[in-house]
Amino acid sequence: MIIYNKLKQRYIEFSKHPLVENPVYAIARYLIVNVLFIFQVFNLKVKWVNNLKYYLSNEDSSMKENYYCHIGNFDDSLFILNYINPDETFVDVGANVGHFTLLTNGLIGAKTISIEPVKKTFARLVANINLNKLSNVIAHNIAISSSNEYLKIINHRGELNKVSCENEKKYEIVRALTLDQLLMKEDNVSLVKIDVEGYEKYILKGAKKTLSNKNLNIIIIELNGLNNYYKYNELDVINILIENNFRPFRFIPNEKKLYPLSNKNSLAHNTLFIRNINLAKERLSKRIISINKSNIYIS
């Protein structure tokens, strides 16, 4: 019954994905890959869109979604592909194994700064970068925080690894810089994605100069209740962004429209914050993207 309910849940999820024409086929891929992982088959090399490739392991939920549905993190991925230009810089705080790195650099050609603190995950990020022979990607095996310090990072939970506030047995000590320190010499950052399992407030506290940079127009940030672990209110994050003239929006890919929100996007893990909405709308209107199962066409 547990397996049936899980498959039913996944079938419903796959049915809602814009690129899944046949949910049964997605379920079959779901079953195949998870059976392989049960039998300890690791690091499958998977061909993705536009001849990009990635290594797939059991810990990589975002990459698994790519395998099941062709493109995971669909709304955020499509917005980024519609927005960022080749001569701009994309910063990925909490890059994990490189979903957004592959898209921004591999498809758009934008300079990409990818930050992943956990050594094992960082090694897989670098492996995916090397697998695709990406250039103009700078990968940092560090953490980002409100000050230059050393942090205890939980390292046995896959994509749920995070800064530890408790007595965890499995962790590693990681050097942390502020985002301002890391990006001191970067003056063309236009888009920052932050996914750090509830630690977002402390990233922003160390990013005052970064947030004041007028070239930075987009922040995609995880807001899904994980802040409670760090005992702060999620509104703290939203208020910091609003104080810097960023406002929350929801992007609907098939309409290519942005809808203003009064708070976070409660329908997704991440919320899109935009400073200059007119610039964002202009770019959305000019770029044309079409997708099939194996290619993304951008013009």
Secondary structure, DSSP 8 states (H G I E B T S, - for coil): -HHHHHHHHHHHHHHHSTT-S-HHHHHHHHHHHHHHHHTT---EEEE-GGG-EEEE-TT-HHHHHHHHHSSSSHHHHHHHHHH--TTSEEEEET-TT-HHHHHIIIII--EEEEE--SHHHHHHHHHHHHHTT--SEEEE--EE-SSSEEEEEE-SSGGG--B--S--SSEEEEEEE-HHHHTTT---EEEEEE--TT-HHHHHHT-HHHHH-TT--EEEEE-SSGGGGGT--HHHHHHHHHHTT-EEEEEETTTTEEEE-SS--TTSSEEEEES-HHHHHHHHHH--EEE-SS-EEE-
